[in-house]
Each structure stands twice: as C-alpha cells, then as structure tokens.
Amino acid sequence: MDCFWLVDGEAIGDLKRKVNGKNGYHVMAEDAQAIGLTAALYWTQRDAPHVQIPTSSSIPSDLYSITDIDRLMEERFGE
C-alpha cells in the first residue's frame, strides 16, 4: 500500500520536513512495524510511502508448486 503525508491540504514527499517535531513518513513506518507490517522506509532503496504485509517470498513458485498454481488459476479463471 502506498500512502502520502498530507499537511494543510498539500501532499508532502519530504522525509526531513517535520510538523510538531515529527515527520509523517517516519511515524507511519514506526506504526506499521508496530502492527507487523513491513515499512519500506527502512529498505536500502527507501520507498517511504510504501508499507506491506510481510511474506516469505514474492515469487509464487516459492510458495506453491506449479501444479497448485495451475489448479488455482483454473479455479479462478477457467481453462
């Protein structure tokens, strides 16, 4: 999920700007991690507006066999 920090009706992308001593992206990242989400602010290539549900892998074949993927795709979308 990508979000943006809104200050006085303006979308802010600055990681250094503070309101009441806090930066919205840092607050969001801390809160996201506190509830078990992954905050991309802490990635090597920062993506401050992004948080996500942690997964063991983003590669489907690491999670499912090819047979499982084929069966699930056929169930959802037909032959």
Secondary structure as UniProt FT lines:
FT   STRAND          5..7
FT   TURN            8..9
FT   STRAND          10..12
FT   TURN            20..21
FT   HELIX           24..34
FT   TURN            35..36
FT   STRAND          38..39
FT   HELIX           40..42
FT   TURN            48..49
FT   STRAND          50..52
FT   HELIX           60..63
FT   HELIX           66..77
//
